[in-house]
Amino acid sequence: MRFPSKEIVERIRRQFPVGTRVELLRMDDPQAPPVGTKGTVIGVDDIGSIMVNWDNSSSLHVIYGEDACRVVSEDGKE
């Protein structure tokens, strides 16, 4: 896996600020929440992984270049 540049990580942080509500589109992990699960972003780490508190109590990160989620709401409300 290639790590993203600092510029890409900063872009991800702007796109997924803390408190943003997201919906899972794809996650390549046997313990992944079901596609469509929603959660709240708690941060983006230094390798571009989006840290999410999923509504089903999971806390798996959305891994840059492997998994996918979309913004549902930027103000924490749906």
C-alpha positions as CSV (number, residue, x, y, z in Angstrom):
1,M,0.0,0.0,0.0
2,R,1.3,3.5,-0.9
3,F,0.9,6.2,1.6
4,P,-0.8,9.4,0.4
5,S,1.1,12.7,0.3
6,K,0.7,15.3,2.9
7,E,-1.4,17.3,0.4
8,I,-3.8,14.4,-0.1
9,V,-4.1,13.9,3.7
10,E,-5.0,17.6,4.1
11,R,-7.6,17.4,1.3
12,I,-9.2,14.4,3.0
13,R,-9.2,16.3,6.4
14,R,-11.0,19.2,4.6
15,Q,-13.5,16.9,3.0
16,F,-14.2,14.9,6.2
17,P,-14.0,17.3,9.1
18,V,-14.7,16.1,12.7
19,G,-18.5,15.7,13.2
20,T,-19.3,14.9,9.6
21,R,-21.8,12.2,9.1
22,V,-20.8,9.5,6.6
23,E,-22.3,6.4,5.0
24,L,-20.2,3.3,4.3
25,L,-20.0,2.4,0.6
26,R,-17.3,-0.3,0.7
27,M,-14.9,-1.8,3.2
28,D,-12.6,-4.8,2.6
29,D,-12.6,-6.3,6.0
30,P,-14.4,-9.4,7.4
31,Q,-15.4,-7.4,10.5
32,A,-16.7,-4.4,8.4
33,P,-20.1,-2.8,9.3
34,P,-22.7,-3.5,6.6
35,V,-22.7,-1.3,3.5
36,G,-25.0,1.6,4.2
37,T,-24.1,1.9,7.9
38,K,-23.8,5.5,9.0
39,G,-21.4,7.0,11.4
40,T,-19.7,10.2,12.7
41,V,-16.1,11.2,11.7
42,I,-13.8,11.6,14.7
43,G,-10.7,12.5,12.7
44,V,-8.3,11.7,9.9
45,D,-5.0,10.1,10.8
46,D,-1.6,10.8,9.2
47,I,-2.0,8.1,6.5
48,G,-5.4,9.4,5.4
49,S,-7.6,6.9,7.1
50,I,-11.0,8.3,8.1
51,M,-11.7,7.5,11.8
52,V,-15.4,6.9,12.3
53,N,-17.6,6.0,15.2
54,W,-20.1,3.9,13.4
55,D,-23.8,3.8,14.5
56,N,-23.5,0.1,15.1
57,S,-20.7,0.6,17.7
58,S,-17.9,-0.4,15.3
59,S,-14.9,1.9,15.1
60,L,-13.0,0.5,12.0
61,H,-11.3,3.2,10.0
62,V,-12.1,3.9,6.3
63,I,-8.7,3.1,4.7
64,Y,-7.4,5.5,2.0
65,G,-7.3,3.7,-1.4
66,E,-9.1,0.6,-0.1
67,D,-12.5,1.5,1.4
68,A,-15.0,4.1,0.6
69,C,-17.6,6.3,2.3
70,R,-19.6,9.3,1.4
71,V,-20.6,12.5,3.2
72,V,-24.2,12.4,4.4
73,S,-24.2,15.7,6.4
74,E,-21.4,18.1,7.4
75,D,-23.2,19.6,10.4
76,G,-23.8,16.3,12.2
77,K,-27.5,16.2,11.4
78,E,-29.2,14.1,8.7
